Amino acid sequence: MNSTPPDGIALDGSPIDRDGLGAFLSHRRGVLQPEDVGLTRGQRRRTTGLRREEVAALSHMSPDYYARIERGTGPQPSEQMIAAIAQGLHLTLEERDHLFRLAGHRPPSRGPSSDHVGPGLLRILDRLEDTPAEVTTELGETLRQTRLGAALTGDTAHLTGLARSIGYRWFTDRSSRELYAEEDRPFLSRLWTSGLRDIAARRGPASRAARIADELLDRSAEFRELWDRHEVGLRPPATKRFVHPELGAMDLTCQTLVDPDQTHILLVYTAAAGSESQEKLRLLSVIGSQVMG
């Protein structure tokens, strides 16, 4: 039996509004300016809004594929593609949900399980190109990083599965601890365990946090010992001590901004003026440029 749905009908049976989808994408592209999404405006730029190829780049897809979706001549876009376009266009949750419905898909869930970063946090992140910064979930899953953020902590936004969570990697991949000062590691083990216990209790036994806890209880003796302590309420220190593989020890202050609707957290790392760590951050920008190159 052929399970492929007819053209114009999504897998869940919802109709695709190709004209409405194209019009909505064209409108959103037209009202965004390069500086709204962290791009540089050229002196000779005549285009009103963003170009199609710019939206494609922001959405991590080919310009031809995006252009066909906007023109209504392309294939049925998958949920993953629609989610990427929604993020690239800096859509609000309401706009994202509308885009999914136009494409014939059921909108994703909201709240702690959502990976859609709100436009407010994205606008701030786009303006921190010379600063290590990242947007994470409450489980420490990296959703977006600045160039210097990736140079500081590694490119963790590409990870999949349970390994997306820094707490999960902490107990299953010893190399993940090398970024932190050795004397801080015992407390960080307690910190991740305490935080996971709190999130799992709030989100319930069917949550991603509970799944991570169950997996770690099965895989890590250290985690089991700490879990049995029932510690809650531990808080991270204001200053984080990193050990960069090329620059060595760095003492960085971590400022946080929380999106209450999505429970996403923007982390921004800075160094005290005139400190050795500030000089190392300047060197980090050179390393980051080399990595991107």
Secondary structure, 3 states (H helix, E strand, C coil): CCCCCCCCECCCCCECCHHHHHHHHHHHHHHCCHHHHCCCCCCCCCCCCCCHHHHHHHCCCCHHHHHHHHHCCCCCCCHHHHHHHHHHCCCCHHHHHHHHHHCCCCCCCCHHHCCCCCHHHHHHHHCCCCCCEEEECCCCEEEEECHHHHHHHCCCCCCCHHHHEHHHHHHHCHHHHHHECHHHHHHHHHHHHHHHHHHHHHHCCCCHHHHHHHHHHHHCHHHHHHHCCCCCCCCCCCEEEEEECCCEEEEEEEEEEEECCCCEEEEEEECCCCCHHHHHHHHHHHHHHHHHC
